[in-house]
Amino acid sequence: MLCGYASRATGLLCVCIVMMGSMGLPVDNRRNLWTVPQQKNPALSEFKKYVHQSQSLSAGEQEFVLRRKQVVQKSLNKLGITCTLDMVPHIALLGSGGGQRAAVGLMGSLFQMEKDGLLDTVLYLGGVSGSAWSMATLYSDHQWSTNMGNAVSRLLKPGIEFTDVLIFLAKRAKDGHFSLTDIWGVLTSAFIMKQLDVRSLSEDGTSITNPYPIYSTVNKNCLQHDSEKGKWFEMTPHQAGFIDVGLFINTTNLGSRIHGAGSDVKGPELDMVTLQGLVGSALADDESLVNYILDWLKVLVGKEATDENNPLEFLWTKEGIKLNYTASSEMKILELHDVIFKDWGQKTLASLQLWSQNMDEGPARYYVSWFIQTLIAQIKKLEWGKTENFLYQYPDASVPSCIRIKEFLQLIDAGVMINMPYPPFLGEKRDTDVLIALEYGADETFRTLILARDYAAKLKKPFPKLEEKFLKEKDWPRPCYVFKGKKKEPTIVYMPLFNRQNCKDENEFKAKMKEFSTFQLPFSQQKIEFLLETVKANMRYSKDTLLREIAKAVIRRHIKASGGFPLWSLASDVQHFTGVLKTTDQGDKQEAAQP
């Protein structure tokens, strides 16, 4: 019964988001969100204590990488790829967005990589949206990469009791920093990842047993800005900031006011429940809200639409919701607001109050009643992802104005820009050799690659060539593509979730994408098990390809470390490559099967 309450609570939240319009505020007040009192601009010296300007790794990340590379070296040697420490390639595993499909997909992929001895070859783990939910959960275990079985088994267990979730929310509501992001984070943590973990992100940068985690969001304030700079915002255990501006703050200080009134009071450190709310808040984006919310609400009502006790049933009367789909996203938001808030708002609350009164006496009824009467009354005043802006009034005109003039950052789901975390791994900063891109998203196949290519071109960052003949296979893709890097370009191994290995034709591919769509209720155990087995099979199928590309990356590293001399001129080091070349030669026979 409590699962039914959870579904309705999630549906209620969605209705409230639409009712409140953009950023959780009444639409009429949206344009005044950033009105702040005028005050004297702070000097650059006031920032230097906290803000770091650099395109290099932080000291903490540098130390971690050096130690982690020793783990990677041992792993490569076990796989028959003999190398020295300076030949260890920088391999990043990237998980796309895609809601629970991505969260489950990343777990299953990591499970198989551990089983095949590949996981310890990974230096970095990056995620957006659903994949980042899994990351946030995984790192609660400092030895997770050696025990993926436990992590996967948690996905198959029942979620947290609905009453406990509401108690957790009630405690959070007392926090002055409480927002829609917190609510979203609690719901996804409890009902999808099945764990409410309040540890801090800064705790996750110590154990070299695991790859170094990098979470991504985007700054909504700059999404419509002409410059690409100021949009992508990364968060690591040591620093957080704008990768294309090169301005960062220690992660422990993210959320604190660093100058002006109240700067002597440290804000709460980012915990993993709030982080899950940030990285997965696609509905904070106007376009996503308009494009997905109605379909999602229909799914939430689903088969219960004829149930007279369903408080959302009236949303799908014969009149329905009719929008002018030629209008701008802002106009669509206004229409949604008018239809739901003005016409149905009071009916929504009345229906929910009646529903709660009909529940059995007990804690669940009390907290559901609280959720309706208290939280919904407050929620209209809240915003998505309101984070103190450590660059507010930063005295440097080269920093985009969309950053400097806003008192608060609006950090939201990076998937609304690029649904795969390519940006942190392009360029000299992390000097990556291989990017293993696990595609779990609902976008058209290759869309994230194309968006990343265009992003890289604008910022003059290295990116491999995408051959058009392979991009044409988007409607029924192969299970694995290799886009080869040259010189400073990383090689990208791109792996779509559904492909020719597990779908017999284009129609089945399309049907699977629809069945496992992003916006739907938490998956059944059967769906979770199916997804887990699908991604494990994908990883097994691509194991040889991954080994081959890793071996090639070792050779590239060696050449780079040797000053660019041809491999065959380094006779004294030939013995190091015995295992590497054997693997590469065998794999090259299959090269025709890979891009």
C-alpha positions in Angstrom: 0.0 0.0 0.0 2.8 2.4 0.8 4.2 2.0 -2.7 0.9 3.4 -3.9 1.4 6.4 -1.6 4.9 6.9 -3.0 3.6 6.9 -6.6 1.0 9.4 -5.7 3.4 11.6 -3.8 5.7 11.6 -6.8 2.8 12.6 -9.0 1.8 15.3 -6.6 5.3 16.8 -6.8 5.2 16.8 -10.6 1.8 18.6 -10.5 3.2 21.1 -8.1 6.2 21.8 -10.4 4.0 22.5 -13.3 1.6 24.6 -11.1 4.5 26.7 -10.0 6.1 27.3 -13.4 9.8 27.8 -14.1 12.2 27.2 -11.1 9.4 26.4 -8.7 8.0 29.9 -8.6 4.7 31.3 -9.7 5.2 32.3 -13.4 4.3 35.9 -12.8 7.2 36.3 -10.3 9.8 34.4 -12.3 11.4 37.4 -13.9 12.1 39.0 -10.5 14.0 36.0 -9.1 17.5 37.6 -9.2 16.6 41.1 -7.9 19.1 41.7 -5.1 20.1 44.7 -3.1 22.8 46.9 -4.6 26.1 46.8 -2.7 29.7 47.8 -3.3 31.5 45.3 -5.6 34.1 43.2 -3.7 37.8 43.5 -4.7 39.6 40.6 -6.3 41.6 40.2 -3.1 38.4 39.1 -1.3 38.0 36.2 -3.7 41.6 34.9 -3.7 41.2 33.2 -0.3 38.6 30.9 -1.7 38.6 31.0 -5.5 41.3 29.2 -7.5 42.0 30.1 -11.2 43.7 27.3 -13.0 43.3 24.8 -15.9 45.4 22.3 -14.0 44.3 19.5 -11.6 43.8 20.4 -8.0 46.6 19.2 -5.6 44.2 16.6 -4.2 43.2 15.2 -7.5 46.9 15.1 -8.7 47.8 13.1 -5.6 44.9 10.7 -6.1 45.7 10.1 -9.8 49.3 9.3 -9.1 48.3 6.7 -6.5 45.4 5.3 -8.6 47.7 4.8 -11.6 49.6 2.2 -9.6 46.3 0.3 -9.2 45.7 0.6 -13.0 49.3 -0.5 -13.8 48.8 -3.7 -11.8 45.5 -4.4 -13.4 47.0 -3.9 -16.9 49.8 -6.3 -16.1 47.3 -9.0 -15.0 45.5 -8.6 -18.3 48.8 -9.2 -20.2 49.4 -5.6 -21.1 52.8 -5.0 -19.7 53.6 -1.4 -18.9 55.5 1.0 -16.7 53.9 3.7 -14.6 54.5 6.4 -17.2 52.8 4.3 -19.8 49.6 3.9 -17.8 46.8 5.4 -20.0 44.2 7.8 -18.7 40.9 5.9 -19.1 37.6 7.5 -18.2 34.3 5.6 -18.0 31.4 7.9 -18.8 27.8 7.2 -17.9 25.0 9.1 -19.7 21.7 10.4 -18.3 18.5 8.4 -18.7 16.8 8.3 -15.3 16.5 4.8 -13.7 17.5 3.2 -17.0 20.9 4.9 -16.8 21.2 4.3 -13.0 20.6 0.5 -13.4 22.7 0.4 -16.6 25.8 1.8 -15.0 25.6 -0.6 -12.1 25.3 -3.6 -14.4 28.1 -2.4 -16.6 30.4 -1.9 -13.6 29.5 -5.3 -12.3 30.6 -7.0 -15.5 33.8 -4.9 -15.8 34.8 -6.0 -12.3 34.1 -9.6 -13.2 36.2 -9.3 -16.4 39.1 -7.5 -14.7 38.5 -4.3 -16.6 37.2 -2.0 -13.8 40.6 -1.4 -12.2 41.9 -0.1 -15.6 39.7 2.9 -15.2 41.2 6.1 -13.8 38.1 8.3 -13.8 34.4 7.7 -13.5 32.1 10.5 -14.8 28.3 10.7 -14.8 25.3 13.0 -15.4 21.7 12.6 -14.3 20.8 8.9 -13.8 24.3 7.6 -13.9 25.4 10.2 -11.3 22.6 8.8 -9.0 24.4 5.4 -9.1 27.8 7.1 -8.5 26.5 8.9 -5.5 25.3 5.6 -4.0 28.3 3.6 -4.9 30.9 5.7 -3.2 29.2 5.2 0.2 31.3 2.0 0.1 35.0 2.9 -0.1 35.7 -0.5 -1.6 32.8 -0.7 -4.0 34.8 -1.5 -7.1 35.8 -4.8 -5.5 32.3 -5.7 -4.4 29.8 -4.7 -7.1 27.6 -7.7 -6.2 26.5 -5.8 -3.1 25.7 -2.7 -5.0 23.7 -4.5 -7.6 21.7 -6.5 -5.0 20.5 -3.3 -3.4 18.7 -2.3 -6.6 16.6 -5.4 -6.3 15.6 -4.8 -2.7 12.4 -2.9 -1.7 12.7 0.9 -1.5 12.7 2.9 1.8 9.4 3.0 3.6 7.3 5.9 2.5 6.8 7.0 6.1 10.5 7.2 6.7 10.9 9.2 3.5 8.4 11.8 4.7 10.1 12.0 8.1 13.4 12.6 6.4 11.7 15.3 4.3 10.1 16.9 7.3 13.5 17.2 9.0 15.0 18.8 5.8 12.2 21.3 5.6 13.5 22.9 8.8 16.7 23.8 6.9 16.7 27.3 5.6 18.4 26.0 2.4 15.5 23.6 1.6 14.4 23.6 -2.1 12.8 21.5 -4.8 16.2 20.0 -5.4 16.1 18.5 -1.9 12.7 17.0 -2.5 13.7 15.6 -5.8 17.0 14.2 -4.4 15.1 12.5 -1.5 12.5 10.9 -3.9 15.2 9.6 -6.3 17.5 8.4 -3.5 14.7 6.6 -1.7 12.6 5.0 -4.4 15.2 4.4 -7.2 18.6 4.1 -5.5 17.0 2.9 -2.2 19.4 4.6 0.1 19.3 8.0 1.9 23.0 8.8 2.3 24.0 12.2 3.9 27.7 11.8 3.6 29.6 14.7 1.9 31.1 14.6 -1.6 34.5 15.7 -0.1 34.7 12.3 1.6 34.9 10.4 -1.7 38.5 11.3 -2.8 40.5 9.1 -0.5 40.2 5.5 -1.6 42.3 4.6 -4.6 40.5 1.3 -4.8 37.9 3.2 -6.8 38.2 5.5 -9.8 38.1 9.2 -9.2 34.5 10.5 -9.3 33.5 13.6 -11.3 29.8 14.7 -11.3 28.5 17.2 -13.8 25.7 19.8 -13.8 25.1 22.9 -15.8 24.5 26.5 -14.7 20.9 27.3 -15.9 21.7 31.0 -15.8 24.0 30.7 -18.7 22.2 28.1 -20.9 20.8 30.7 -23.2 24.1 32.7 -23.2 26.0 32.9 -26.5 29.3 31.8 -25.0 29.8 28.1 -24.2 31.8 29.2 -21.2 29.9 29.4 -17.9 27.6 26.5 -18.6 29.3 23.2 -17.6 29.9 22.9 -13.9 31.9 20.0 -12.5 32.0 18.7 -8.9 34.8 16.5 -7.6 35.8 15.5 -4.0 38.4 18.3 -4.0 37.1 21.2 -6.2 34.0 22.4 -7.9 33.7 25.0 -10.6 33.4 26.1 -14.2 35.7 24.0 -16.3 35.8 26.3 -19.3 36.4 29.4 -17.3 39.0 27.8 -15.0 37.5 29.1 -11.8 37.0 26.7 -8.9 36.3 26.6 -5.2 37.1 23.9 -2.7 34.2 21.4 -2.6 33.9 21.9 1.2 33.1 25.6 0.6 30.6 25.1 -2.2 27.3 26.6 -1.0 29.0 29.0 1.5 28.9 32.8 1.1 32.6 33.9 0.6 32.2 37.7 0.7 29.7 40.3 1.8 27.2 40.1 4.6 27.1 36.7 6.2 30.4 35.6 4.7 31.7 34.5 8.1 29.0 31.8 8.3 29.8 28.5 6.5 27.0 27.0 4.6 26.1 23.3 4.8 28.4 21.1 2.8 26.9 19.4 -0.2 25.6 15.9 0.8 24.8 13.1 -1.6 21.0 13.3 -1.3 21.1 17.0 -2.4 23.7 16.1 -5.1 21.3 13.5 -6.6 18.7 16.3 -6.7 21.0 18.6 -8.5 22.3 16.1 -11.1 18.9 14.8 -11.9 16.8 18.0 -12.0 15.9 17.9 -15.7 12.5 19.3 -14.9 14.1 22.6 -13.7 14.8 23.3 -17.4 11.8 24.9 -19.1 12.2 22.9 -22.4 12.3 19.6 -20.5 9.4 20.5 -18.4 7.2 21.2 -21.4 8.4 18.2 -23.4 8.1 15.6 -20.7 5.9 16.5 -17.8 2.5 15.7 -19.4 3.6 12.3 -20.6 5.1 11.6 -17.2 1.9 12.5 -15.4 -0.1 10.2 -17.7 2.3 7.4 -16.8 1.9 8.2 -13.1 -1.9 8.0 -13.4 -1.6 5.0 -15.7 -4.0 2.1 -15.1 -5.3 3.8 -12.0 -6.9 6.6 -14.1 -10.3 5.1 -13.5 -9.8 4.6 -9.8 -12.1 7.1 -8.0 -9.6 7.3 -5.2 -6.8 8.4 -7.4 -6.3 12.1 -6.6 -4.8 12.8 -10.1 -7.5 11.1 -12.1 -9.3 14.4 -12.9 -6.3 15.7 -14.8 -7.2 13.4 -17.7 -10.8 14.2 -18.2 -12.2 14.3 -21.7 -11.1 17.9 -22.0 -7.5 16.9 -21.3 -4.6 19.4 -21.6 -4.2 21.1 -24.9 -1.2 23.2 -25.7 -0.1 25.3 -28.6 3.0 23.3 -29.6 4.1 26.0 -32.0 4.5 28.4 -29.2 7.8 29.2 -27.4 8.7 27.2 -24.3 7.9 30.2 -22.1 4.4 30.4 -23.6 3.9 26.7 -23.0 4.9 27.2 -19.4 2.4 30.0 -19.1 -0.3 27.8 -20.6 0.5 24.9 -18.2 0.4 27.3 -15.3 -3.0 28.6 -16.4 -4.6 25.2 -17.0 -3.3 23.5 -13.9 -2.7 26.2 -11.3 -5.8 28.4 -12.0 -8.3 25.7 -13.1 -7.2 22.6 -11.2 -5.0 23.8 -8.3 -7.7 23.9 -5.6 -9.2 20.6 -6.9 -5.8 19.0 -6.6 -5.4 19.9 -3.0 -9.0 19.0 -2.1 -8.6 15.6 -3.7 -5.3 14.9 -1.9 -6.7 16.0 1.4 -9.7 13.6 1.0 -7.3 10.8 0.0 -5.1 11.4 3.2 -8.2 11.4 5.4 -9.3 8.0 4.0 -6.0 6.5 5.0 -5.7 4.3 8.1 -4.7 5.9 11.3 -1.0 5.9 11.9 2.3 7.6 11.1 1.8 7.4 7.3 -1.4 9.3 7.5 0.1 11.9 9.8 3.1 12.6 7.5 1.1 12.5 4.3 -1.2 15.1 5.8 1.8 17.1 6.8 3.2 16.8 3.3 0.0 18.2 1.8 -0.9 20.9 4.3 2.6 22.2 5.2 5.1 21.4 2.5 2.8 22.3 -0.5 2.0 25.6 1.2 5.7 26.4 1.4 6.8 24.9 -1.9 5.5 27.8 -4.0 8.2 30.0 -2.5 11.1 27.6 -3.4 13.5 27.3 -6.3 15.5 24.5 -7.9 19.2 24.2 -7.0 19.8 27.6 -5.4 23.5 27.6 -4.5 25.5 30.5 -3.2 27.5 31.9 -6.2 31.2 32.0 -5.3 31.8 34.2 -8.4 29.0 36.8 -7.7 30.4 40.2 -8.6 33.8 38.7 -9.5 35.9 41.6 -10.8 37.0 40.2 -14.2 35.2 41.0 -17.4 36.5 37.9 -19.1 34.1 35.8 -16.9 30.7 35.6 -18.6 28.2 38.1 -17.2 25.6 35.4 -16.7 27.8 34.1 -13.9 29.0 37.3 -12.3 25.7 39.2 -12.0 23.7 36.4 -10.3 23.8 36.1 -6.5 23.0 32.4 -6.8 23.9 29.6 -9.2 21.1 27.5 -10.6 22.8 24.1 -10.9 20.6 21.6 -12.8 20.8 18.3 -14.8 23.7 18.5 -17.3 21.7 16.3 -19.6 19.7 19.3 -20.8 23.0 20.4 -22.5 24.9 17.2 -23.3 23.5 13.9 -21.9 27.0 12.4 -21.5 29.8 14.0 -19.4 32.4 14.6 -22.2 33.4 18.2 -21.2 35.5 17.4 -18.1 37.5 14.8 -20.1 38.4 16.9 -23.2 41.7 18.8 -23.4 45.0 18.8 -21.6 43.7 19.1 -18.0 43.0 15.4 -17.6 44.8 14.3 -20.7 42.6 11.3 -21.3 43.5 8.6 -23.8 40.3 6.5 -23.9 36.7 7.5 -23.1 34.3 4.6 -22.7 30.9 6.2 -23.3 28.0 4.1 -22.0 24.9 5.4 -23.8 21.7 4.9 -21.8 19.9 8.0 -22.8 16.5 8.5 -24.6 18.1 10.8 -27.2 18.6 9.6 -30.8 21.7 7.4 -31.0 24.9 9.5 -31.5 23.3 12.7 -30.4 25.5 13.1 -27.4 28.5 12.5 -29.6 27.5 15.1 -32.1 26.7 17.7 -29.4 30.1 17.0 -27.7 31.9 17.4 -31.1 30.2 20.7 -31.6 31.0 21.8 -28.1 34.7 20.9 -28.5 34.9 22.7 -31.8 33.6 26.0 -30.3 36.1 25.8 -27.5 38.9 24.4 -29.7 39.3 21.2 -27.7 40.5 17.9 -29.3 37.8 15.5 -30.4 38.0 12.5 -32.7 36.4 12.5 -36.2 32.8 11.1 -36.4 32.4 9.3 -39.7 29.1 10.0 -41.3 28.6 6.4 -42.5 28.4 5.2 -38.9 26.1 8.1 -37.8 23.6 6.9 -40.3 23.1 3.7 -38.3 21.3 5.6 -35.5 18.0 3.7 -35.9 19.6 0.3 -35.3 23.1 0.8 -34.0 25.9 -1.7 -33.5 26.7 -2.7 -29.9 30.1 -0.9 -30.0 31.8 1.8 -32.0 35.4 3.0 -31.9 36.1 6.6 -32.9 39.9 6.8 -33.0 41.8 9.6 -31.5 45.0 11.0 -33.0 47.7 12.9 -31.1 45.8 14.9 -28.5 42.3 13.5 -29.3 41.0 10.7 -27.0 39.7 7.5 -28.6 36.0 7.1 -27.8 34.4 3.7 -27.4 30.7 4.3 -27.7 28.3 1.6 -26.5 24.5 2.0 -27.0 22.3 0.2 -24.5 20.0 -1.3 -27.2 21.6 -2.4 -30.4 21.9 -5.1 -33.1 23.1 -7.6 -30.6 19.9 -7.5 -28.4 17.3 -6.1 -30.9 16.5 -8.1 -34.1 15.6 -5.0 -36.1 14.8 -1.3 -36.1 11.2 -1.9 -34.8 12.4 -3.9 -31.8 15.0 -1.2 -31.1 12.3 1.5 -31.1 10.0 -0.6 -28.9 12.7 -1.2 -26.3 13.6 2.5 -26.1 9.9 3.2 -25.5 9.4 0.4 -22.9 12.4 1.7 -20.9 11.6 5.4 -21.3 13.1 7.9 -18.9 10.0 9.3 -17.3 8.0 6.6 -15.7 7.4 5.1 -12.2 10.2 3.2 -10.5 11.0 -0.1 -12.4 9.6 -3.4 -11.3 12.1 -6.1 -10.2 11.6 -7.8 -13.6 12.6 -4.7 -15.5 15.6 -4.1 -13.3 16.8 -7.7 -13.8 16.3 -7.4 -17.6 18.3 -4.2 -17.8 21.1 -5.6 -15.7 21.5 -8.7 -17.9 21.3 -6.6 -21.1 24.2 -4.3 -20.1 26.3 -7.2 -18.8 25.9 -8.9 -22.2 26.9 -5.7 -23.9 30.0 -5.4 -21.8 31.0 -9.1 -22.4 30.5 -8.6 -26.2 32.8 -5.5 -26.2 35.5 -6.8 -23.9 38.0 -7.6 -26.6 37.4 -4.2 -28.3 38.1 -2.5 -25.0 41.2 -4.5 -24.3 42.5 -3.7 -27.8 41.9 0.1 -27.4 43.5 0.1 -24.0 46.6 -1.7 -25.4 46.8 0.9 -28.1 46.5 3.7 -25.6 49.5 2.2 -23.7 51.6 2.4 -26.8 50.5 6.0 -27.4 51.5 6.9 -23.9 54.9 5.3 -24.3 55.5 7.2 -27.5 54.4 10.4 -25.8 56.6 9.8 -22.8 59.5 9.1 -25.2 59.3 12.4 -26.9 57.3 11.3 -29.9 59.9 8.8 -31.3 58.5 5.9 -33.4 57.9 2.8 -31.3 60.3 0.7 -33.4 63.2 3.0 -32.6 63.0 2.1 -29.0 64.6 -1.3 -29.2 65.5 -1.4 -25.5 61.9 -1.2 -24.6 60.5 -3.8 -26.9 60.0 -6.3 -24.2 57.4 -4.1 -22.5 55.1 -4.4 -25.5 55.1 -8.2 -26.0 51.6 -8.6 -24.4 50.4 -5.3 -25.9 51.2 -6.1 -29.5 49.8 -9.6 -29.2 46.5 -8.3 -28.1 46.5 -5.5 -30.7 47.4 -7.9 -33.6 44.6 -10.3 -32.7 42.1 -7.4 -32.4 43.1 -5.8 -35.7 41.7 -8.9 -37.5 38.3 -7.8 -36.3 38.9 -4.1 -37.3 36.5 -4.3 -40.2 33.6 -4.9 -37.7 34.4 -1.7 -35.9 34.3 1.9 -37.1 
